[in-house]
């Protein structure tokens, strides 16, 4: 060896020697201080320890918003997503892998593993800093629940004292269960259940061996071992190490070891953690108003919503496809859809816009001011003019016992000024620019004639129609519109509008609209329960049936809409009504069967006009029809229930009065029993009184009828037959 090198080594040897002795003396000194202060530290540490029974309630637990089948839609959390589960709900592989990875002698030592402490002390001494803690699983529970993660001698000592206390009051399985519910795994997931859902899209009880070993590897360094990051090779090595320890511990066999190491594990990508976003945000805001954001972030509610994920997917597709088709043809940039179960009031689907994650349109627009499409606005909750889709509220009021009109009642569709003298004239016009003269309310409503609707409103009164709308759940002001109310001049919300139509589908019974079936806290206690909603009869069922009979009469609307419009379904009774606001700013289609109610709005967020002829039947109805057809596919055909008080009566189509043997235009029409006419067709009075109610089989000297569509009506030698609409 070179003499200069030897000399250099000799010169440095004493310095190195004294440095080592200095470190040893420092360790002895601090060790003495540690022993002297231990009783004091122990006293204060134990004094500050909460009761062991409270340990599970300390970590905050995120709130889960779920669909009606329990599928996760969204989590509300603060800094951590956490879903506590019992040890029995965690895969045995995960429990064993955790012990192998973090504390292989966990079941054989106390709260502190002194051999691990010595190993850590030696590594810290060699590194000249604290690089390893030697903590047991029990100590890690204390660290994650009670203490901060700073590395200091005082914190470490306190951790050891509290761990001893925890071990004396809890079993090893209880401590392991606590660990598996509080340890961080990355992706903001705290606890193995949240981690399992995040990384593998499954419950912790369903984890296999290979997946368990991967998850058990993550707490050591969650960012570094990110399975989708650049260090997957190191994660794989740590997984193999854990599997080897599991084999050494006798947890698994050689065959299981080999199979787990060779298994190709698929990790779920980091996804936008929200499904049905418009619906979820609606639910979330309601929960915040009731419980507060902090409670939702920490108390671990399970919110079972009414959302049907399958129907939601169909609704989103119908809206997206419909807007795409409408944009080029009609200048329509957005649409919204709401679907409700009329029997329960539960919202089954809600699409507040074509794309929650899209960009405002046109590029450079200012959201909330001039965007034709604003992705963060839920149009289903916005007030818009409903156009003629408001007319059924007027007609069902007219059909009520207080007024006694019926579908056969004659109304004048003749252009006129409805304003009193001295007031600015109000002269409504029909969409086709024509007046249709005297005609039945059936044809007037089915054909959506404006003049007849205003005339009907003038006969029943604006306030009475407002009262009807309120009873159905319309919450917007409905003020200052006068007779134009029936033409949809006052704004409504699509959600309210659809819920109101649900009353029609439910025979006049209103069930409050809701998006929540049940809420439970993290202990399983039920906080809210809407599984048995209470219905209130708000409309006369006979009046409702008359309305529904008109809205489902495809023949009656054919003179305006044609016989094969998007409102028509072959072989299934479906009631529907369209609407278009002034200057083509809003297009609507509202419709229902006894099982399902669907409302669709189409237009632009900033209320800019759509293209010419962009009315409800061309813009909104195709979206509505597409969704209804898909949603009702393979569902049984259900007819609208006819109340006992509904009568089928032979009347004159032109007068709405009872037909006589000489009536030239007899027609069978539906009447509420309180609205059956008593006057006869005045053109040719009958030779003698005859009975014309045909809701049940009747035989007289002049009339033979059967409501099953049998022989029809006979007037002497003349035989006239017409099926019931």
C-alpha positions as CSV (number, residue, x, y, z in Angstrom):
1,X,0.0,0.0,0.0
2,X,1.2,3.5,-0.8
3,X,3.0,5.1,2.3
4,X,1.0,8.3,1.8
5,X,-2.3,6.4,2.0
6,X,-1.3,4.6,5.2
7,X,-0.2,7.9,6.8
8,X,-3.4,9.5,5.9
9,X,-5.4,6.6,7.4
10,X,-3.4,6.9,10.6
11,X,-4.1,10.6,10.8
12,X,-7.8,10.1,10.5
13,X,-8.2,7.1,12.8
14,X,-8.3,9.0,16.1
15,X,-11.0,11.4,14.8
16,X,-13.2,8.6,13.6
17,X,-12.7,6.8,17.0
18,X,-13.8,9.8,19.1
19,X,-16.7,10.5,16.9
20,X,-18.1,7.0,17.4
21,X,-17.6,7.3,21.2
22,X,-19.3,10.7,21.2
23,X,-22.4,9.1,19.5
24,X,-22.4,6.3,22.0
25,X,-22.2,8.7,24.9
26,X,-25.0,10.7,23.5
27,X,-27.1,7.6,23.2
28,X,-26.3,6.7,26.8
29,X,-27.2,10.2,27.9
30,X,-30.5,10.3,26.0
31,X,-31.3,6.8,27.1
32,X,-30.8,7.9,30.8
33,X,-33.1,10.9,30.2
34,X,-35.6,8.6,28.6
35,X,-35.6,6.3,31.6
36,X,-35.9,9.1,34.1
37,X,-38.7,10.9,32.2
38,X,-40.6,7.7,31.2
39,X,-43.0,7.7,34.2
40,X,-43.9,11.4,33.6
41,X,-44.4,10.9,29.9
42,X,-46.4,7.7,30.5
43,X,-48.7,9.5,32.9
44,X,-49.5,12.4,30.6
45,X,-49.8,10.1,27.6
46,X,-52.3,7.8,29.2
47,X,-54.2,10.8,30.6
48,X,-54.7,12.1,27.1
49,X,-55.8,8.8,25.6
50,X,-59.5,8.6,24.7
51,X,-61.4,5.5,25.8
52,X,-60.6,2.5,23.6
53,X,-64.3,2.1,22.8
54,X,-64.2,5.4,21.0
55,X,-61.3,4.5,18.7
56,X,-63.5,3.5,15.7
57,X,-65.4,6.8,15.8
58,X,-62.4,9.0,15.7
59,X,-61.3,8.7,12.0
60,X,-63.7,10.6,9.7
61,X,-65.7,8.4,7.4
62,X,-66.8,9.5,3.9
63,X,-70.5,9.6,2.8
64,X,-71.4,7.3,-0.1
65,X,-74.1,8.3,-2.6
66,X,-75.4,5.1,-4.1
67,X,-77.9,4.1,-6.8
68,X,-81.0,2.2,-5.9
69,X,-79.0,-1.1,-6.2
70,X,-76.2,0.0,-4.0
71,X,-73.7,0.9,-6.8
72,X,-71.4,3.7,-5.8
73,X,-72.1,7.0,-7.6
74,X,-70.0,9.4,-5.6
75,X,-68.2,9.9,-2.3
76,X,-68.2,13.0,-0.2
77,X,-65.1,13.3,1.9
78,X,-62.6,15.8,3.4
79,X,-59.0,14.7,3.1
80,X,-59.7,11.0,3.1
81,X,-62.1,8.5,1.6
82,X,-62.9,5.9,4.3
83,X,-65.4,3.0,4.5
84,X,-65.1,1.0,7.8
85,X,-65.7,-2.7,7.6
86,X,-65.5,-5.5,10.1
87,X,-62.6,-7.9,10.0
88,X,-64.9,-10.7,8.8
89,X,-65.6,-8.5,5.7
90,X,-62.0,-8.4,4.7
91,X,-60.4,-11.2,2.7
92,X,-58.2,-13.6,4.8
93,X,-55.5,-13.1,2.2
94,X,-55.5,-9.3,2.9
95,X,-55.3,-9.9,6.7
96,X,-52.4,-12.3,6.3
97,X,-50.6,-10.2,3.7
98,X,-50.8,-7.2,6.0
99,X,-49.3,-9.1,8.9
100,X,-46.6,-10.4,6.6
101,X,-45.8,-7.0,5.2
102,X,-45.9,-4.9,8.4
103,X,-45.4,-7.0,11.5
104,X,-44.9,-10.7,10.8
105,X,-44.6,-11.6,14.5
106,X,-47.7,-9.5,15.3
107,X,-49.6,-12.4,17.0
108,X,-46.5,-13.4,19.1
109,X,-45.3,-10.2,20.7
110,X,-46.9,-7.4,22.8
111,X,-47.5,-3.9,21.8
112,X,-43.8,-3.3,21.2
113,X,-41.4,-5.5,19.4
114,X,-38.0,-4.8,21.1
115,X,-36.1,-6.7,18.4
116,X,-37.7,-4.4,15.8
117,X,-36.8,-1.4,17.9
118,X,-33.2,-2.5,18.1
119,X,-33.0,-3.1,14.4
120,X,-34.5,0.4,13.8
121,X,-32.0,1.9,16.3
122,X,-29.1,0.4,14.6
123,X,-30.2,1.6,11.1
124,X,-30.9,5.1,12.5
125,X,-27.4,5.1,14.1
126,X,-25.8,4.1,10.9
127,X,-27.7,6.7,8.9
128,X,-27.2,9.5,11.4
129,X,-30.9,10.3,11.4
130,X,-34.3,8.6,12.1
131,X,-35.0,6.6,9.0
132,X,-36.9,3.7,10.5
133,X,-39.3,3.4,13.3
134,X,-39.7,-0.3,14.0
135,X,-43.3,0.2,14.8
136,X,-45.7,-2.8,15.3
137,X,-49.2,-2.8,13.9
138,X,-50.5,-1.7,17.2
139,X,-48.2,1.3,17.2
140,X,-49.2,2.1,13.7
141,X,-52.8,2.2,14.8
142,X,-51.9,4.7,17.5
143,X,-49.9,6.8,15.0
144,X,-52.7,6.9,12.4
145,X,-55.5,7.5,14.9
146,X,-54.1,9.7,17.7
147,X,-50.8,11.1,16.7
148,X,-49.3,13.1,13.9
149,X,-46.8,11.5,11.5
150,X,-43.8,13.6,12.5
151,X,-40.7,11.6,13.5
152,X,-39.4,12.6,16.9
153,X,-38.3,10.8,20.0
154,X,-41.2,12.3,22.1
155,X,-43.8,11.2,19.6
156,X,-42.3,7.8,19.3
157,X,-42.2,7.4,23.1
158,X,-45.8,8.5,23.4
159,X,-46.8,6.1,20.6
160,X,-45.2,3.2,22.6
161,X,-47.0,4.1,25.8
162,X,-50.4,4.4,24.1
163,X,-49.8,1.1,22.2
164,X,-49.3,-0.7,25.5
165,X,-52.6,0.7,26.7
166,X,-54.4,-0.4,23.5
167,X,-53.0,-3.9,23.7
168,X,-54.3,-4.3,27.3
169,X,-57.8,-3.3,26.3
170,X,-58.1,-4.9,22.8
171,X,-57.6,-8.3,21.2
172,X,-55.1,-8.8,18.4
173,X,-57.9,-9.2,15.8
174,X,-59.5,-6.0,17.0
175,X,-56.3,-4.1,16.6
176,X,-55.6,-5.6,13.1
177,X,-59.2,-4.6,12.2
178,X,-58.6,-1.1,13.3
179,X,-55.3,-0.9,11.3
180,X,-57.0,-2.1,8.2
181,X,-59.6,0.6,8.5
182,X,-57.3,3.6,9.2
183,X,-54.1,3.1,7.2
184,X,-53.6,5.2,4.0
185,X,-53.3,3.3,0.7
186,X,-53.0,6.3,-1.7
187,X,-55.6,7.8,-4.0
188,X,-57.0,9.5,-0.9
189,X,-58.2,6.0,0.2
190,X,-57.9,5.3,3.9
191,X,-58.8,1.8,5.0
192,X,-58.7,-1.4,2.9
193,X,-62.4,-1.2,1.7
194,X,-61.9,2.2,0.1
195,X,-58.6,1.1,-1.3
196,X,-60.0,-2.1,-2.7
197,X,-62.8,-0.2,-4.4
198,X,-60.4,2.4,-5.8
199,X,-57.7,0.0,-7.1
200,X,-59.8,-3.0,-8.1
201,X,-63.4,-1.9,-8.2
202,X,-64.4,-4.6,-5.7
203,X,-65.1,-5.1,-2.0
204,X,-62.2,-6.0,0.4
205,X,-63.9,-9.3,1.1
206,X,-63.4,-10.3,-2.6
207,X,-59.7,-9.6,-2.9
208,X,-57.6,-12.6,-4.1
209,X,-54.1,-13.4,-2.9
210,X,-52.2,-11.5,-5.6
211,X,-54.4,-8.4,-5.1
212,X,-54.0,-8.6,-1.4
213,X,-50.2,-8.7,-1.5
214,X,-50.2,-5.6,-3.8
215,X,-52.5,-3.6,-1.5
216,X,-50.5,-4.7,1.6
217,X,-47.4,-3.3,-0.1
218,X,-48.8,0.2,-0.6
219,X,-48.8,1.7,2.9
220,X,-45.0,1.6,3.1
221,X,-44.8,4.4,0.4
222,X,-48.1,5.1,-1.3
223,X,-46.9,7.6,-3.8
224,X,-43.7,5.7,-4.7
225,X,-45.5,2.4,-5.1
226,X,-48.3,3.9,-7.2
227,X,-49.3,0.9,-9.5
228,X,-49.8,3.2,-12.4
229,X,-46.6,5.2,-11.8
230,X,-43.0,4.7,-13.0
231,X,-42.1,2.4,-10.1
232,X,-44.3,-0.5,-10.8
233,X,-41.3,-2.8,-11.0
234,X,-40.4,-2.0,-7.3
235,X,-44.0,-2.5,-6.3
236,X,-43.9,-6.0,-8.0
237,X,-40.7,-6.8,-6.1
238,X,-42.4,-5.8,-2.8
239,X,-45.4,-7.9,-3.6
240,X,-43.2,-10.9,-4.2
241,X,-41.4,-10.3,-0.9
242,X,-44.8,-10.2,0.9
243,X,-45.8,-13.4,-0.8
244,X,-42.6,-15.1,0.2
245,X,-43.1,-14.1,3.8
246,X,-46.6,-15.4,3.7
247,X,-45.2,-18.7,2.5
248,X,-42.6,-18.7,5.3
249,X,-45.4,-18.0,7.8
250,X,-47.4,-21.0,6.5
251,X,-50.3,-18.8,5.3
252,X,-50.1,-20.1,1.8
253,X,-48.8,-23.2,-0.1
254,X,-46.1,-23.4,-2.8
255,X,-48.7,-23.7,-5.4
256,X,-50.5,-20.6,-4.2
257,X,-47.3,-18.7,-4.1
258,X,-46.4,-19.6,-7.7
259,X,-49.8,-18.8,-9.0
260,X,-50.0,-15.4,-7.2
261,X,-46.6,-14.3,-8.5
262,X,-47.6,-15.1,-12.1
263,X,-51.1,-13.7,-11.9
264,X,-51.7,-10.7,-14.2
265,X,-53.5,-8.2,-11.9
266,X,-55.4,-5.3,-13.5
267,X,-55.5,-2.1,-11.6
268,X,-58.5,0.3,-12.2
269,X,-57.4,3.6,-13.7
270,X,-58.0,6.8,-11.7
271,X,-61.4,7.8,-12.8
272,X,-63.5,10.9,-12.4
273,X,-65.2,9.6,-9.3
274,X,-68.8,10.6,-10.1
275,X,-71.5,8.9,-12.1
276,X,-74.8,10.6,-13.1
277,X,-73.2,13.9,-12.1
278,X,-76.2,16.2,-12.5
279,X,-78.3,13.9,-10.4
280,X,-75.6,13.4,-7.8
281,X,-75.0,17.2,-7.5
282,X,-78.7,17.7,-6.9
283,X,-78.7,15.1,-4.2
284,X,-75.5,16.4,-2.7
285,X,-76.8,20.0,-2.4
286,X,-79.9,18.7,-0.6
287,X,-77.8,16.7,1.8
288,X,-75.6,19.7,2.6
289,X,-78.6,21.9,3.3
290,X,-80.0,19.3,5.7
291,X,-76.9,17.8,7.4
292,X,-74.0,20.2,6.6
293,X,-70.9,19.5,4.6
294,X,-68.7,18.6,7.6
295,X,-71.2,15.9,8.7
296,X,-71.2,14.4,5.2
297,X,-67.4,14.3,5.1
298,X,-67.0,12.6,8.5
299,X,-70.1,10.7,9.6
300,X,-70.1,8.0,7.0
301,X,-73.7,8.2,5.7
302,X,-74.8,5.6,3.1
303,X,-77.3,7.4,0.9
304,X,-79.4,5.0,-1.2
305,X,-80.8,7.1,-4.0
306,X,-83.7,6.3,-6.4
307,X,-81.5,6.4,-9.5
308,X,-81.8,3.5,-11.8
309,X,-78.3,3.3,-13.4
310,X,-79.5,1.4,-16.5
311,X,-82.2,4.0,-17.2
312,X,-79.7,6.8,-16.5
313,X,-77.4,5.4,-19.2
314,X,-80.3,5.3,-21.6
315,X,-81.3,8.8,-20.8
316,X,-77.7,10.2,-21.2
317,X,-77.5,8.5,-24.6
318,X,-80.9,9.8,-25.8
319,X,-79.9,13.3,-24.8
320,X,-76.5,13.2,-26.4
321,X,-77.8,11.7,-29.6
322,X,-80.7,14.0,-29.8
323,X,-78.6,17.2,-29.3
324,X,-76.1,16.0,-31.9
325,X,-78.9,15.7,-34.4
326,X,-80.6,18.9,-33.4
327,X,-77.5,21.2,-33.4
328,X,-77.0,21.3,-37.2
329,X,-80.7,21.2,-38.2
330,X,-82.2,23.5,-35.6
331,X,-79.4,25.3,-33.8
332,X,-80.1,23.4,-30.5
333,X,-77.1,23.0,-28.3
334,X,-78.5,21.4,-25.2
335,X,-81.3,19.2,-23.7
336,X,-82.4,17.8,-20.4
337,X,-84.4,14.8,-19.3
338,X,-86.1,13.7,-16.1
339,X,-87.7,10.3,-15.5
340,X,-90.0,9.5,-12.5
341,X,-91.8,6.5,-11.2
342,X,-95.4,7.9,-10.7
343,X,-96.3,5.5,-8.0
344,X,-93.4,6.4,-5.7
345,X,-92.3,9.9,-6.8
346,X,-88.8,8.5,-7.2
347,X,-86.5,10.1,-9.7
348,X,-85.2,7.3,-11.9
349,X,-83.0,9.3,-14.2
350,X,-81.9,12.9,-14.5
351,X,-79.8,14.4,-17.2
352,X,-79.3,18.1,-16.6
353,X,-77.3,18.7,-19.9
354,X,-75.7,16.9,-22.8
355,X,-72.2,16.6,-21.1
356,X,-71.3,17.6,-17.5
357,X,-67.6,17.3,-18.4
358,X,-67.8,19.2,-21.7
359,X,-66.7,22.7,-22.5
360,X,-69.0,25.7,-22.7
361,X,-70.3,26.6,-26.2
362,X,-69.5,28.6,-28.2
363,X,-65.8,28.8,-27.4
364,X,-65.0,32.0,-25.5
365,X,-68.5,32.5,-24.1
366,X,-69.0,33.5,-20.5
367,X,-70.8,30.8,-18.5
368,X,-74.0,32.1,-16.9
369,X,-74.3,34.9,-19.5
370,X,-74.1,34.0,-23.2
371,X,-73.3,30.3,-23.5
372,X,-75.6,28.2,-25.6
373,X,-74.3,25.2,-23.7
374,X,-73.2,25.6,-20.1
375,X,-72.0,22.2,-18.8
376,X,-72.2,23.0,-15.1
377,X,-75.9,24.2,-15.2
378,X,-78.5,21.5,-14.4
379,X,-81.3,22.7,-16.8
380,X,-83.7,20.2,-15.1
381,X,-83.7,22.6,-12.1
382,X,-83.9,25.9,-14.1
383,X,-87.1,27.8,-14.7
384,X,-88.0,27.9,-18.4
385,X,-91.2,28.7,-20.3
386,X,-93.1,25.4,-20.9
387,X,-95.2,26.5,-23.9
388,X,-98.3,24.4,-24.6
389,X,-97.1,21.7,-22.3
390,X,-98.8,23.8,-19.6
391,X,-102.3,23.4,-21.2
392,X,-103.2,20.1,-19.4
393,X,-103.3,22.1,-16.1
394,X,-106.0,24.3,-17.6
395,X,-108.0,21.4,-19.0
396,X,-107.9,19.2,-16.0
397,X,-109.2,22.2,-14.0
398,X,-112.0,22.5,-16.5
399,X,-112.8,18.8,-16.2
400,X,-113.0,18.9,-12.4
401,X,-116.3,18.7,-10.6
402,X,-116.3,22.5,-9.9
403,X,-116.7,23.2,-13.6
404,X,-117.9,19.9,-15.1
405,X,-116.5,20.3,-18.6
406,X,-115.7,17.1,-20.5
407,X,-113.7,16.1,-23.6
408,X,-116.9,16.4,-25.6
409,X,-117.6,19.9,-24.4
410,X,-117.6,22.5,-27.2
411,X,-115.2,25.4,-27.1
412,X,-114.8,28.3,-29.5
413,X,-111.5,28.4,-31.3
414,X,-112.2,31.7,-32.9
415,X,-109.7,34.6,-33.0
416,X,-110.8,37.3,-30.6
417,X,-109.6,40.0,-28.2
418,X,-109.7,38.6,-24.7
419,X,-108.8,41.9,-23.0
420,X,-111.5,44.0,-21.4
421,X,-112.2,47.5,-22.8
422,X,-109.4,50.0,-22.0
423,X,-106.7,47.3,-21.8
424,X,-104.1,46.6,-24.4
425,X,-105.6,43.9,-26.7
426,X,-104.7,40.3,-26.2
427,X,-105.4,38.3,-29.3
428,X,-103.7,34.8,-29.3
429,X,-103.2,32.9,-32.5
430,X,-102.8,29.3,-33.3
431,X,-99.5,27.8,-34.5
432,X,-101.0,27.1,-37.9
433,X,-102.3,30.7,-38.1
434,X,-105.9,29.5,-38.5
435,X,-109.1,29.5,-36.4
436,X,-110.8,26.2,-36.2
437,X,-114.3,27.3,-35.1
438,X,-116.4,25.4,-32.7
439,X,-114.9,22.1,-31.8
440,X,-114.6,19.7,-28.8
441,X,-112.2,20.2,-26.0
442,X,-110.7,16.8,-27.0
443,X,-109.7,18.1,-30.4
444,X,-108.7,21.5,-29.0
445,X,-106.3,20.0,-26.4
446,X,-105.0,17.1,-28.6
447,X,-104.3,19.6,-31.4
448,X,-102.8,22.1,-29.0
449,X,-104.9,25.0,-30.2
450,X,-104.0,28.2,-28.5
451,X,-107.2,30.2,-28.9
452,X,-109.3,27.4,-27.5
453,X,-107.0,27.0,-24.5
454,X,-107.1,30.7,-23.7
455,X,-110.9,30.6,-24.0
456,X,-111.0,27.6,-21.6
457,X,-108.8,29.4,-19.1
458,X,-111.0,32.5,-19.3
459,X,-114.0,30.3,-18.3
460,X,-112.3,28.5,-15.4
461,X,-110.2,31.4,-14.1
462,X,-106.4,32.0,-13.9
463,X,-106.2,31.6,-10.1
464,X,-108.0,28.2,-10.2
465,X,-105.5,26.9,-12.7
466,X,-102.6,28.3,-10.6
467,X,-104.1,26.5,-7.6
468,X,-104.2,23.3,-9.7
469,X,-100.6,23.6,-10.7
470,X,-99.6,24.3,-7.1
471,X,-101.4,21.1,-5.9
472,X,-99.4,19.2,-8.5
473,X,-96.1,20.5,-7.2
474,X,-95.2,23.4,-9.4
475,X,-93.1,25.7,-7.3
476,X,-92.2,28.6,-9.5
477,X,-94.1,32.0,-9.1
478,X,-96.7,31.7,-12.0
479,X,-97.4,35.4,-11.6
480,X,-98.1,38.2,-14.0
481,X,-99.0,36.0,-17.0
482,X,-102.7,36.5,-17.1
483,X,-104.5,34.4,-19.8
484,X,-101.1,33.6,-21.4
485,X,-100.5,31.3,-18.4
486,X,-102.1,28.5,-20.3
487,X,-99.8,29.0,-23.3
488,X,-96.8,28.5,-20.9
489,X,-95.8,32.2,-20.5
490,X,-94.9,31.6,-16.8
491,X,-91.8,29.6,-16.2
492,X,-91.6,26.1,-14.6
493,X,-88.8,23.7,-13.8
494,X,-88.5,20.5,-15.7
495,X,-88.2,18.5,-12.5
496,X,-91.4,20.0,-11.1
497,X,-93.2,19.7,-14.5
498,X,-92.4,16.0,-14.8
499,X,-93.5,15.4,-11.2
500,X,-96.8,17.2,-11.9
501,X,-97.4,15.0,-14.9
502,X,-96.7,12.0,-12.6
503,X,-99.9,12.9,-10.8
504,X,-101.8,12.4,-14.1
505,X,-100.2,9.0,-14.5
506,X,-101.1,8.1,-10.9
507,X,-104.8,8.8,-11.2
508,X,-104.7,12.2,-9.4
509,X,-102.6,11.0,-6.5
510,X,-99.5,13.1,-5.7
511,X,-96.4,11.5,-4.2
512,X,-93.7,14.0,-3.3
513,X,-90.8,13.8,-5.7
514,X,-87.6,12.5,-4.2
515,X,-84.2,11.2,-5.2
516,X,-83.5,9.4,-1.9
517,X,-84.9,6.1,-0.8
518,X,-83.0,5.7,2.5
519,X,-80.1,7.1,4.4
520,X,-78.1,5.2,7.1
521,X,-75.3,6.3,9.2
522,X,-72.0,4.3,9.6
523,X,-73.5,2.2,12.4
524,X,-76.5,1.1,10.2
525,X,-79.0,3.4,12.0
526,X,-81.7,4.6,9.5
527,X,-81.7,8.4,9.3
528,X,-84.3,8.7,6.6
529,X,-86.7,6.2,5.0
530,X,-88.8,6.9,2.0
531,X,-89.5,3.3,1.0
532,X,-93.2,3.7,1.7
533,X,-94.2,7.1,0.4
534,X,-97.6,8.5,1.2
535,X,-99.8,9.5,-1.7
536,X,-102.4,12.3,-1.4
537,X,-105.4,12.6,-3.8
538,X,-105.0,16.1,-5.1
539,X,-107.2,15.8,-8.3
540,X,-110.5,14.1,-9.0
541,X,-109.6,10.7,-10.6
542,X,-112.4,11.0,-13.1
543,X,-111.2,14.4,-14.3
544,X,-107.7,13.0,-14.6
545,X,-108.9,10.0,-16.6
546,X,-110.7,12.4,-19.0
547,X,-107.5,14.3,-19.5
548,X,-105.4,11.2,-19.9
549,X,-107.8,9.8,-22.5
550,X,-107.3,12.9,-24.5
551,X,-103.5,13.0,-24.2
552,X,-103.3,9.4,-25.3
553,X,-105.7,9.8,-28.3
554,X,-103.4,9.7,-31.3
555,X,-106.4,10.0,-33.7
556,X,-107.5,13.2,-32.0
557,X,-104.2,14.9,-32.5
558,X,-103.6,13.6,-36.0
559,X,-105.2,16.6,-37.7
560,X,-102.2,18.7,-36.4
561,X,-99.4,16.3,-35.7
562,X,-100.1,13.5,-38.2
563,X,-100.8,9.8,-37.3
564,X,-97.1,8.8,-36.9
565,X,-95.5,11.6,-34.9
566,X,-92.9,10.8,-32.3
567,X,-95.7,10.9,-29.7
568,X,-97.2,7.7,-31.0
569,X,-96.4,4.2,-29.8
570,X,-97.9,1.2,-31.6
571,X,-99.6,-1.3,-29.2
572,X,-99.0,0.7,-26.0
573,X,-101.2,3.4,-24.5
574,X,-99.0,6.5,-24.0
575,X,-100.1,10.0,-23.1
576,X,-98.1,13.0,-24.3
577,X,-98.0,16.7,-24.8
578,X,-95.6,19.0,-26.5
579,X,-94.8,22.6,-25.9
580,X,-92.8,25.4,-27.6
581,X,-92.1,28.8,-26.0
582,X,-92.2,32.2,-27.7
583,X,-89.7,32.7,-30.6
584,X,-88.6,29.0,-30.4
585,X,-86.5,29.4,-27.3
586,X,-87.7,26.3,-25.4
587,X,-89.0,23.0,-26.8
588,X,-90.7,20.4,-24.5
589,X,-92.3,17.0,-24.6
590,X,-94.0,15.6,-21.5
591,X,-95.4,12.0,-21.6
592,X,-96.2,9.0,-19.5
593,X,-97.5,5.5,-19.1
594,X,-98.8,4.2,-15.8
595,X,-95.3,2.9,-15.0
596,X,-93.1,5.8,-16.2
597,X,-93.2,9.6,-16.6
598,X,-90.6,11.4,-18.7
599,X,-90.1,15.1,-19.4
600,X,-87.7,16.5,-22.0
601,X,-86.6,20.1,-22.5
602,X,-84.4,21.1,-25.5
603,X,-83.0,24.5,-26.3
604,X,-80.0,26.8,-25.5
605,X,-78.8,27.7,-22.0
606,X,-78.8,31.4,-22.8
607,X,-82.4,31.3,-24.1
608,X,-81.2,32.3,-27.6
609,X,-83.8,31.3,-30.2
610,X,-83.4,28.0,-32.0
611,X,-84.0,27.7,-35.7
612,X,-87.3,28.1,-37.4
613,X,-89.8,25.3,-36.8
614,X,-87.8,24.1,-33.8
615,X,-90.9,23.2,-31.9
616,X,-91.4,20.5,-29.3
617,X,-92.5,17.7,-31.7
618,X,-89.4,18.1,-33.9
619,X,-86.8,18.9,-31.3
620,X,-87.8,17.4,-27.9
621,X,-90.2,14.6,-28.9
622,X,-87.5,12.5,-30.7
623,X,-85.4,12.5,-27.6
624,X,-88.4,11.6,-25.4
625,X,-89.5,8.8,-27.8
626,X,-86.0,7.3,-28.0
627,X,-85.8,7.1,-24.2
628,X,-89.3,5.9,-23.7
629,X,-88.9,3.1,-26.3
630,X,-85.7,1.9,-24.7
631,X,-86.9,2.2,-21.1
632,X,-90.2,0.4,-21.8
633,X,-88.7,-2.4,-24.0
634,X,-89.6,-5.8,-22.6
635,X,-91.9,-4.1,-20.0
636,X,-95.5,-5.2,-19.9
637,X,-98.2,-3.1,-21.6
638,X,-100.3,-1.5,-18.9
639,X,-103.5,0.4,-19.7
640,X,-104.6,3.5,-17.8
641,X,-107.0,2.5,-15.1
642,X,-110.6,3.7,-15.7
643,X,-112.3,4.8,-12.5
644,X,-115.8,3.5,-11.7
645,X,-117.3,6.9,-12.2
646,X,-116.3,7.1,-15.9
647,X,-119.2,6.6,-18.3
648,X,-119.1,6.1,-22.1
649,X,-121.9,8.2,-23.5
650,X,-123.3,8.6,-27.0
651,X,-123.2,12.3,-27.9
652,X,-123.3,14.6,-30.9
653,X,-119.7,15.3,-32.0
654,X,-120.7,18.9,-33.0
655,X,-122.7,19.8,-29.9
656,X,-121.4,17.6,-27.2
657,X,-125.0,16.9,-26.1
658,X,-126.8,13.6,-25.8
659,X,-127.4,12.0,-29.2
660,X,-130.8,11.1,-30.5
661,X,-131.9,8.7,-33.2
662,X,-131.7,11.5,-35.6
663,X,-128.2,12.8,-34.7
664,X,-126.1,12.9,-37.8
665,X,-122.7,12.8,-36.0
666,X,-123.0,10.5,-33.0
667,X,-119.8,9.6,-31.2
668,X,-119.1,7.7,-28.0
669,X,-117.2,9.9,-25.5
670,X,-115.9,9.5,-22.0
671,X,-117.5,11.5,-19.2
672,X,-117.1,11.8,-15.5
673,X,-120.4,10.8,-13.9
674,X,-120.8,14.3,-12.6
675,X,-120.3,15.7,-16.2
676,X,-122.7,13.5,-18.2
677,X,-124.9,15.9,-20.2
678,X,-128.6,16.1,-19.6
679,X,-129.6,18.1,-22.7
680,X,-130.1,16.4,-26.0
681,X,-128.7,17.3,-29.3
682,X,-130.9,20.3,-30.3
683,X,-130.8,19.9,-34.0
684,X,-133.4,17.1,-34.1
685,X,-135.0,16.3,-30.7
686,X,-135.7,12.7,-29.9
687,X,-139.1,11.1,-30.4
688,X,-139.0,9.8,-26.9
689,X,-136.6,9.7,-24.0
690,X,-133.8,7.2,-24.5
691,X,-130.9,6.0,-22.3
692,X,-127.5,6.8,-23.8
693,X,-125.1,5.9,-21.1
694,X,-123.1,2.9,-22.3
695,X,-120.6,2.2,-19.6
696,X,-122.4,-1.0,-18.9
697,X,-124.7,-3.2,-21.1
698,X,-128.1,-1.5,-21.6
699,X,-131.1,-2.6,-23.5
700,X,-134.1,-0.3,-24.4
701,X,-136.7,-0.2,-27.0
702,X,-134.4,1.9,-29.3
703,X,-130.8,1.4,-28.2
704,X,-128.7,-1.7,-27.7
705,X,-125.1,-1.1,-26.6
706,X,-122.2,-2.8,-25.1
707,X,-119.0,-1.1,-23.8
708,X,-116.9,-4.1,-25.0
709,X,-117.2,-2.8,-28.6
710,X,-119.9,-5.3,-29.5
711,X,-123.1,-4.6,-31.6
712,X,-122.8,-0.8,-31.3
713,X,-125.8,1.4,-31.5
714,X,-129.1,0.8,-33.4
715,X,-131.6,3.5,-34.2
716,X,-134.6,1.8,-35.8
717,X,-133.5,0.6,-39.3
718,X,-130.3,2.6,-39.2
719,X,-127.1,0.9,-37.8
720,X,-124.3,3.2,-36.7
721,X,-121.1,1.8,-35.1
722,X,-118.1,3.6,-33.6
723,X,-115.4,2.2,-31.4
724,X,-114.7,3.8,-28.0
725,X,-111.6,6.1,-28.2
